[in-house]
Amino acid sequence: MDSLIHREEQEEGNSKLSRQALSFLMHTILALVSWLLFMLLGYLVNPVGVPQFIILLLSALVPLTVGYLISRKRQDDMAPVIWLLGLIWILIVSLWILDMPTGPNECFQCDATEKLSRTFFSIPKPSGLIDNDGPFLGTWPAAALMGYALGAWLALRKHKPQED
């Protein structure tokens, strides 16, 4: 009898873990798709002279709004956790950039901080590494994941009953 109860508890735990993993994946996809649609709209409209800071801000705000709206409709505790994936993503891209060799037109004689700041934020000018796509490949998707998570957290926090 104990083994039957233990097996049922284990199956229930596996089922819950599977639901959480699927939920995490779906929220990640929603965050990245909302960001990609924003990027596609930007490329279709093709505004001239938009500062990268504004694009970074919108890369977080658009998914933040989507995360907020989705989490208001569907209460899911996994939605606010996807910020971890954004953090992991930026760390992976950072390691990739730090391992890149420098040379003429590619952040020649840059130290580690300069490599990262010039690649991710083009400050004071682009680094030339990864074809100057550092914001698109590293900064903006991470901001999208973190923005979505923040929006979901705000929606969930607003709907949870206050405990005294």
N, C-alpha and C positions, 0 to 999 in steps of 0.2 A: 504494500500500500504506500509506504514511504517513497519507494522508487517511482511510483506512478505520479505522486504529487510533485516529486522533484523534477521529473521529466516534463510535466505540464508547466511548472514554473520556468524551466529552462526554455521551453518552446515559446512561452509568453515573453520572456526576456529577449530571445532572438527576434521575435516578431516586432517588439518595440524598437530594438536596435535597427532593424531593417527599415521601419517606418521613419525613424530619425535620420538615417542615412539618405533615404529617398527625399525626405523633406529638405535636408541640407542641400542636396544636389539641385532640387527644383528652385529653391530660393537663390542659389548661386546663378543658375541659368537665367532666372528672371532679372536679377541685378545686372548681369552682363548683357543680356538682350536689350534691356532698357537703355543702357549706356551705348551699345552699338547703334541702336535706332537714333539716339541723340547725335552720335557721330555721323551717321548717314545723313541725317537732316542737315547737319552743319556742312557736309561736303556738297550736298545738293544746293543749298542756299549760297554757299561759298562766300561768307562775309569777309571783307578785306580788313586786315589790321586788328583782329581781335587778339588781345593779349592772352598769353598762355595761362595767366592766373585766372582769368574769367572762364576759360575752358575747363580748368581744374575745378573751379567752384561749381560750374554747371555739371561737370562729370560726377560730382558728389550729390548735388541737389536733385537732379532728375531721378536717379535711383532712390534717393532718400524719400522723395514723394511717392514713388512706386511702392517702396517697402512699407511706407506708412499706410497707404491705401489698401494694400493687400493684407497687411496684418490687422487692420481694422475689421476687414471682412472675415478673415480666417485666422483665428487666434492660434499661433504656432510658436512654441518656445525655441525652435531651431532657427528661426529667421534672424534674430539678433546675433547669432553666433558666427555668421559668415564673415564678420570683420576679421576673424582669425585667418581666413583664406586670403584676404587682402594683404594682411601683414606677411604671411608666408610668401605670397607672390612677390611683393616688393623686396623681400630678403633674397629670394632666389635670383631675381633680375639683378639685384645689387651685387651678389657674388659673381654672376656672369660678367658684369661690367668691370668689376675689380680685377678679374682674371684676364681681361683683354689687354693686349700689348698697345702701347701708344707709339705714335710716330708723327711725321708731318701731316697736318690737317686732321689729326686724330688725338687731340688732347696731349700734345707733345710735352713731356716732362711734367705732367700733372701728378699731384699727390692723390691719395685715396678720396679725401673729402672733395677736392676739386673735380675729380672724375665723376663722382656721384652727383654733385650739385649742377655741374654743366650738362650732364646727360639727362637727369630727371627734370630739371627746371630751367635749363639754358641760361643759368646765371654764372657769370656775366654774359657769356655767349655760349652757343651750343658746342659740345665737345667733339663732334664728328664721329663719335663711336656709335655703333649700330645705326648708321646712316641718319643720325639726328632724330631717330624715332623713339628716344627714351621716354618722353611723356606718353606717347601713344601705347608703347609696349609695357611700360612699368607704372608710371605715376597715375594716369587716368583710370585704368582698370582697378587698381588698388583703391583709389578714391571712390570708385563706383561701388565696390563691395562694402567698404566701410560706411558710405552714405546710406546704402540700402539697410545695413544692419542698424544704423542709428535711427532711421525712420521706423523700422519695425520695433525697435526698443521703445521709441516714443509712443507708438500706437498701443503696444502691449501694456506699458506703464499706465497709460491713461485709462485703460479698460479694467485693470485689476482692482479688486475691492481694497479699500484702505483698511489696514490693520491697526488697531489701537493698542 
